[in-house]
Amino acid sequence: MSRTDLIALILLFAGWLGIGWFTEHPPQGKPSVSVLMKRYRREWMRHFVSRDPRIFDGNVLTSLREGTAFFASACMIGIGGALALIGNTDQLRGLAQDLELGQGASILWEIKLLLPMAFVVNAFLKFVWAHRLFGYCAILMASVPDDPGDPSALPRADQAADLNITAARSFNAGLRSVYYAIGALTWLAGPWALMAAAGFVTFITWRREFASRSRRVIMQSLPEPRLPALAKVQASGSPPPAP
């Protein structure tokens, strides 16, 4: 492995870790789409308390769980395909020779395949955890009293909102890993291709979070930031409502 390969790997991981942190901790005046959607998720749970019937909310949550299950299944297929290729790199070496990319050692080809597989494995774990958290959120939503005036209704809905936000954060992290797994495949074409892919994927991810049209639409009717009911109780020093 050459020095250029190592530099390309550093750039790839720096972009992946950097854009992940920047998305979740954006500048004060430039929130990302992921951060903006947290307000809508909390607003959703507050409206959920007084909505009757609540079957609409259950359907929305079911669609979120189906999305995480789909991506988790796709990641499992991707992991199986990568393992199959690692067990037989001769075909890739022949293809590289036809494309005049150079054959190289078998161990290097295996390493180049392990890199995107590592991203896919990370994405699989994130999607599975998001799916489980959405399940926890569904249970908390079901435990919200039917009476909106019940003192435990709003705090319970805020708990569900916190779990929903945490699940969405894990889901978004899984999507980023999928993006970078696709970019990591370009390493098969050489380190310069990996550098270009790392920069391109990082730029696309940044644009979708900070400069996309969808972000402008979300900003048009952004709900006011609200402190969760449980945090208000703790800040005031008063005891929480009795279960």
Summary of the structure (lengths in Angstrom):
residues: 243
radius of gyration: 22.3
end to end distance: 60.8
largest distance: 73.1
contacts: 731
relative contact order: 0.17
helix: 79%
strand: 0%
